[in-house]
Amino acid sequence: MKVNGISSSNIVNLYNVNKRNVDKKQDAKQNDSIQISRLGKNLSTYSLDDKYVDNTDKIKELKDKIENGTYRPDSRKIAQKMMQGIKEAKSRKL
């Protein structure tokens, strides 16, 4: 009768399987969380609530100008704002 001993590779394999199971259990227990500062909470009320931003008069004025054909946007100002936005976007990516 021949009895084979336990090879070291079998022990390592068992250890790795057991470790993966433990890691999976630990990962399942972790939850993502976020904390918003008091300032952020206060600012969110201003950005989400329309009562702080009243653009109805400005919108009506622009609509009237467009309908009358008197709306003349400043192309230089538009181009400057576009370039500024592109530069800011590039600097955020770096």
Buried (B, 14 or more C-beta within 10 A) or exposed (E): EEEEEEEEEEEEEEEEEEEEEEEEEEEEEEEEEEEEEEEEEEEEEEEEEEEEEEEEEEEEEEEEEEEEEEEEEEEEEEEEEEEEEEEEEEEEEE
